[in-house]
């Protein structure tokens, strides 16, 4: 644990301490442009106030491919100014389907643009694990970027379908766990765990799956998608305030208030804490 690199307002009041950057636990990944556009002024506002608590900024839905190149580079530069890594999101699925012969070029362009992380996802794809692991190995060999494979237990993960439409796409969690192990062996340091099939787009939450993934792959190796306060509260209550989470940019403050023990819901108020021997 380390002191914040700034004078915190009301610093005589207790908050749970956070690991210093670059963090190996307690990682917060933040969604960037997706539901709405995010320009440099909004991003800078977020990072000037809460940037010390953000570790990864994720473009979603291939949004960067619609923007002027200079705008993408400016967003990336702002993130780096605040020691925040930048992820492509799962756009590689689109490249695989539409430009299969340009996957290598896509990864190289990501590195040249300044991206730090290339997410390797397959929620909408019928593709075997060997090919997914091969892409993790390929990205690991490109200077400047690191692979972040996605594992999921729901075919169609990343979509907005009704739970009833997705039920037949639910998969055996052991398959995702075995694939996750192979990605870690292939050079990945973090795995994205999709919420679909666990806490999102399901009739009932499959918390047993979250426990199995955390126990067998190591919670420290996973970033759990938690697109809603009730979801990230559950992860904090069950894995502690330093669990790795991916949330929308609108939820950064609420998440950090829960991690720090400042705030909570009825079932977590006053219960979130950390321990340090320092």
N, C-alpha and C positions, 0 to 999 in steps of 0.2 A: 504494500500500500504506500501511497505517496501523497503529499500535500498537493492541492490544486495549484497550477501555475498562475494563479491570480488571487486577489483578495476577494473572498466571497462575502456578499452582503450578509449581515447578521451572523458573522462567523463565530459568535459566542454561543450560538445554538447548535445542538448536535445534529449531524447527519451521518449516515453510514458512509464510511470511506470507500473509494473506488480504486481499483488498480490503475496505475499510470499507463499512459500510452507508450509504445504499442501494446495493447492488452492481449492477454492470452485467455482471459475469461471476463465475463461481464460485457461482452461485445454487443453494441447496438448497431444494427444495420438499418438504415433509413431509406424508405422509398423516395425516389426523386420524381421526375415527370412521368405521369401515367394518367391518373384521374383528372389532373389539371396541369397546365404548363407551369414550369418553375424557372424563372429567369434568375440572372445573377443577383439582383437586388433582394429578392425573397430568400435565396440561398444564403447570401451574406448575412441577412438579418437573423436567420436561424442559427448559423454557425457563430456569429458574434455573441449571441446570448447563450447558446447551448452546445457549441461546438466541441467543448471538452468531453462531452458525454457521448458524442457520435464517433463511430469508428469506420463505418462503411456507408457510402452513398451509392444507391443502386438505381440506374436507369431501368425503366420497366417498359415492356411492350415494344422494344426497339425504337423508343421515342427519339433517341439520338439520331437515327437515320432520317428523320424529318426536319432536323434543325440545320441552320447554317453551320458550317464547320467551325467558324470562329466562335460561335455561341457555345458549342460543345466544349471546345478547348478552354473557354473562359470558365465554364462551370467546373471543369476538372481542375483548373489552376486554383480556383477559390477553395475547393476541397483540400487540395494539397497544402495550401496556406495554413489550414487548420488541422493538419495531420490526419486527414480523413482519406481513406482509400476509396477508389471509385470502381464500381462493378458495372459490367455490361448488362446485367440481368440475363434472362434466358433466351436472348435473341438468336442464339446459335441454332435453335430448332428451325427457325425460318430459313436460315442459310442452308441447313441440311436439306430441306425440302425443295427450295427454289434455286439454290446456287450450290449444289453439292460439290462441285469442283473448285469452289472458291473458299472453302472452310479455312485452309491454311492462310490464304490472303486476308481473310476477315480477322483472324487472330493477330497476324502481323500488323494490320492496320490499327487494331485496338492498342497494341503496344506503342506504335508510332504516335497515336493520338494522346497517349498519356494514361490510358486506363491501367489500373493495377490488377484487376481481377476479371477473368473471363469465366462467367458462369456457364456450366455445361448441364443443360436440362433436357428432359425428354418426356415431359408430362403429356404432350399430345402426340408423341411419336411411337410407332411400332418399330422398335430398334433393339438389337440385342445388347446385353451388358458388355460383351467383348468390344463392340464399337465405341460404347460410351467410355470405357476405361482407356481405349486407345487414344481418344481425344484428350483425356486427362494427361496421359503421357506426352502427347504432342505439345499441349500448352505448357507443360512443365519445362520443356526444352527451349521455349521462346523467352529471350531476355526481356525483363521488364514487366512481365505479367505472371500471375499465378492462377491455377485452375481452382474453381469452386464448384464441384459437381453437386447436382441436385438429386436427392433420393425422394421417392414418393410411394405411397401405397394406394394411389388412385389414378387410373388412366383418365386423362383429360384434366389433370391437375393444372391449375393456372387459369381455368375457365370460369364462367359465371353461370353454369348450368344449375338447375334445381337438383337437390339431393336425390330425388327419386330417379332422375335421368342418369345419375352416375353410379347407382348401386351396383350394377353388373360389372362396373369397371374396377371395383375394389380388388386389391391384390394381396397376396400373402406377405405380411411384413418381413418374413424371413428372407424373401428375395431382395427386398430393399436393403436389409442389413448386410447380406452377403455382398451385394454390389458396393455398398458403402465401404466395407472392409477392403475391397479390391481398389477402390479409388484412393483410399488412404495409403495403401501399399504402393500405388502408382505415383505418389507425389503430392496429393492433395493434403492441405493442412486443415481445411474446414469443409464441412458438408452442409448444404442447404436442405432443411427438412420441410417439405411443403405441408401446409396446413390442410389442404384438401384430403379428405379421407380420415383425418384425425380430429380436428376441431372445426373444420369448415366444410360446408356442403355434405353434411352427414345428418341423419335423423337424430342420432345420439353420439356424443363425443366418444372417441375410441382412445381414452387416456391410457389404456393398457399398452397400446402401440407406442405412444410417446415414451413410456417407461422402458419398454423393450429396446427401443432404439437407443435411448440414453445409456442403459445398462450395458448393452453389447458393443456399442460403438464409442462410448464415452461422451458424456454431455459436453465436455470441453472441446470436442471435435465437431460439434453440431451447432448450427444456427437455426433455431426453431422459428418458423413463420408464425406470427401471432397477430393477425389483422383485426384486433379488437381488444378493448380493455379487459373484458372478462377472460380472454384467452391469455394475455400476458400476465394477468394477475394469477391465473392458475399455475403457470410455469414458475413464477416467482415463489408462490406458496409451496410448491412441491420440489423445486430444484434450487431454491435460494435466490437472493438478489443478484448474484453474479452469473446467472444463466445467460447464454447467448441468444438474442432475440432479433427478429426482423419485424419492424412495424412501419406504419405509414408516417410520413413526415408530420402530420397533424397530431400524432400521438407521442412525440418525443418528450414533451414536458410531463405528461401524465405518467409515462413509463418511468422516467427518472425520479419523479416524486415517489413512486412506489419502491423503486430500488433503494432510494436513500432513506426510506422510512418516514418521510415527511407526511405522506398521504396514503390513503388506501380506501378500500371499500369496507363494507361491514365486516367481512370475514378476515380481512388482512390488516385492519387499522391497528397500529401500535405493535405489530408482531414481526415486522421485517427487520432483521438485524444482521450484523457481521461480527467476526471476531478476529483480532489481530494480536500477535504476541509483542508487537513493537510498543 
